[in-house]
Amino acid sequence: MSLANLIDELNPQQKQAATTEAQHSLVLAGAGCGKTKTIVARAAYLIDQGMPANQIQILTFTRRAASEIVARVELALGEQAKGLRASTFHTFCMYLLRRIPKAFGLEQFSIIDRDDQLMMFRLIRGRDDKKNPNHLPKPKELCDLYSFARNTRQKLSIAMEKQMPEYFALKDQIADIMKEYEARKRARSFLDYDDILAIVAKALAESDGLVDYVASICRHMLVDEMQDTNPLQWALLEPLKERVSLFCVGDDAQSIYGFRGADFENIHHFKERVPDAQIFKLEKNYRSTQGILDLSNWLLDESEIKYDKRLDAYRGEGVKPKMHIFPNEFDEAKWIAIDIKERHYLEGSKWSDHMVLVRSSFAARHIEAACIAANVPYRFIGGMKLLETAHVKDLLSVLRVVANPLDDIAWMRFLTLWNGVGDVGASKLSQQILLDPETQAISEKLEKFGKVPDQAILMMKQMSVLKDQVKECVSLAVQAISDQLAENYKKDWNRRQGDFDLVKQLASKHTQLSEFLEEYVLDPVSISEIERQSDSDVVTLITIHSAKGTEQKVCYVANVTPGQYPHARAQGNFDEVEEERRVLYVALTRAQNELILTKQNLNHWARETVDEQGRKVESYFLNDLTRNLCSLETHYKTRQQTVKSALIERKSINLDFGIDLD
């Protein structure tokens, strides 16, 4: 593969974007339209035009996407591409914080992850006073609210109105908790995820010298998945736009992370924020057939938001999508499992040709049970990340206290693992350890404490000498706590302990314990991401929020029932309902050859409302679906023959769904 081949493979729209001379560009890339290919070609083109590879910074949302882009550029250019940097926003900011800490007023600091934040909020919030009827939000809710306010750069009062209006009367108490949280972070030199971005964004806004420095090490920034950026991430890019060339790629119709603070406006109003930017559109879809795209295009056309996008299939017409209706979720799940099984055994298709898309890990449960009952091999993607599971957190607490003996949160977790140690005892001992954090002194205090086995203490001493042999450290840490964890997790210990081999696999790529911990705290790798490398022949059951960038020959979108699309939680709120529309759009556009929708209840229809600005707020997206877009099959509970019919038009059944929202 050479640059010439890479450019030759592009269609005219992609080529125009990849080879533009404009200083700033926004590439609106529809689903399956070769977004990654265009970023790869852009990076390769710049290098070929004489731009040193180490002057290009690619920003993505996952480590996997970053390494894939670099690998593809290196494949095209070989040695010429050496030095090309691709990383997540957090990792890029960490690179700056570690490289020039004094520019940010930092010396020593430790990164804390979400679990550590929860522990701090738990300690500060305390237990609810039983006499006080005004219960404060739970630590998790406080943590989410704090992060949402930071990422959207909003005042606490505004964030509370959006996220938890029911607690508004307690705003002053909540503000006090957050002040105390920030004071404790400062006292311990802790940075949480949001600090990493916020400190860099603030320094860039205030220091021309820092902007000059960043511009000297990266003259071009290529931003992937622009629709998922939040106001804080935009605040990192904005001060650089006079000095650095921005090439941003994304799809406004796939902006589905508003609940995390992602800002749809970053892409929709890009032209206003960067007036001299050139806008390119990629609308030739290489993934799906036109029948699937017709349904996806229709879904966007029904919106009051002007997406101004019409995907056109390179592969031709294909099979029309099909909707199957069931009396309940059990029949629906059973049918999906049996249909996949029949395709495998009767038609010879691979298990891995099938993907089932669900709203959440909770929504996957019926389908998981049906797959198990039908002996259909599957893997579930979504939900838990490997380094966020409790037993792996326990393992990391050992590694963290070895890497940084001043990490009192890690000491709390490590000490409370052992039988007979509660929060009070662990807290007292960890405070003593902080007074004299030398290895020998720590060992003596642990021995005197008498709850941590001698063998574990000995192994920790060995680990403190082997910090540059990360895999050995992980092995020693596993040995040190395995017996205790087997007791703590006796219900499913066999399943859990297999995860430690995956941690060792990750550790083998690193030469410093602190660097290993930092990388995976910043961007936790999912279990499925490592297992995906083994690429076994199984059905993929996946949450839609985990499914971006994935595709499969046959896709089942389960439970497209009223109350689910849009979800009942979003009813009546225009912005939330439109984000729900984009969630469904992401699900529909994963299918390559066949798209199968399933839903429950034969006669529930919803009705639209209008918000204060006169915008239509839909209560069910598929009300006006017509027979030319999607055929329909109804499955009845009784043994009578399955009825096939055209889609029931909304006019013929008009039962209100849910409550009257007027």
HELIX and SHEET records of a PDB file:
HELIX    1   1 LEU A    3  ASP A    8  1                                   6    
HELIX    2   2 PRO A   12  ALA A   18  1                                   7    
HELIX    3   3 LYS A   35  ASP A   48  1                                  14    
HELIX    4   4 ALA A   53  GLN A   55  5                                   3    
HELIX    5   5 ARG A   63  LEU A   77  1                                  15    
HELIX    6   6 GLY A   78  ALA A   81  5                                   4    
HELIX    7   7 PHE A   89  ARG A   99  1                                  11    
HELIX    8   8 PRO A  101  PHE A  104  5                                   4    
HELIX    9   9 ARG A  114  ARG A  125  1                                  12    
HELIX   10  10 PRO A  139  THR A  152  1                                  14    
HELIX   11  11 LEU A  156  GLN A  163  1                                   8    
HELIX   12  12 PRO A  165  LEU A  170  5                                   6    
HELIX   13  13 LYS A  171  ARG A  188  1                                  18    
HELIX   14  14 TYR A  193  GLU A  206  1                                  14    
HELIX   15  15 ASP A  208  ILE A  217  1                                  10    
HELIX   16  16 MET A  226  ASP A  228  5                                   3    
HELIX   17  17 PRO A  231  LEU A  237  1                                   7    
HELIX   18  18 GLU A  238  LEU A  240  5                                   3    
HELIX   19  19 ASP A  252  GLN A  254  5                                   3    
HELIX   20  20 GLY A  258  ARG A  260  5                                   3    
HELIX   21  21 GLU A  265  HIS A  268  1                                   4    
HELIX   22  22 PHE A  270  ARG A  273  1                                   4    
HELIX   23  23 GLN A  290  ASP A  301  1                                  12    
HELIX   24  24 GLU A  329  GLU A  347  1                                  19    
HELIX   25  25 TRP A  351  ASP A  353  5                                   3    
HELIX   26  26 ARG A  365  ALA A  373  1                                   9    
HELIX   27  27 LEU A  386  GLU A  388  5                                   3    
HELIX   28  28 ALA A  390  ALA A  403  1                                  14    
HELIX   29  29 ASP A  408  LEU A  415  1                                   8    
HELIX   30  30 ASP A  423  LEU A  435  1                                  13    
HELIX   31  31 THR A  439  PHE A  449  1                                  11    
HELIX   32  32 ASP A  454  VAL A  465  1                                  12    
HELIX   33  33 VAL A  470  ASN A  488  1                                  19    
HELIX   34  34 TRP A  493  ALA A  507  1                                  15    
HELIX   35  35 LEU A  513  LEU A  522  1                                  10    
HELIX   36  36 ILE A  527  ARG A  532  1                                   6    
HELIX   37  37 ILE A  544  SER A  546  5                                   3    
HELIX   38  38 ALA A  568  ALA A  570  5                                   3    
HELIX   39  39 PHE A  574  LEU A  588  1                                  15    
HELIX   40  40 ARG A  650  SER A  652  5                                   3    
SHEET    1   A 6 ARG A  85  THR A  88  0                                        
SHEET    2   A 6 ILE A  56  THR A  60  1                                        
SHEET    3   A 6 HIS A 220  VAL A 223  1                                        
SHEET    4   A 6 SER A 245  GLY A 250  1                                        
SHEET    5   A 6 SER A  25  ALA A  29  1                                        
SHEET    6   A 6 GLN A 278  LEU A 282  1                                        
SHEET    1   B 2 SER A 110  ILE A 111  0                                        
SHEET    2   B 2 PHE A 190  LEU A 191  1                                        
SHEET    1   C 2 LYS A 284  ASN A 285  0                                        
SHEET    2   C 2 ASP A 312  ALA A 313  1                                        
SHEET    1   D 8 TYR A 378  ILE A 381  0                                        
SHEET    2   D 8 VAL A 539  THR A 543  1                                        
SHEET    3   D 8 HIS A 354  VAL A 358  1                                        
SHEET    4   D 8 GLN A 552  VAL A 557  1                                        
SHEET    5   D 8 ALA A 591  GLN A 600  1                                        
SHEET    6   D 8 LYS A 322  PHE A 326  1                                        
SHEET    7   D 8 SER A 631  THR A 634  1                                        
SHEET    8   D 8 VAL A 643  SER A 645 -1                                        
SHEET    1   E 2 THR A 609  VAL A 610  0                                        
SHEET    2   E 2 LYS A 616  VAL A 617 -1                                        
END                                                                             
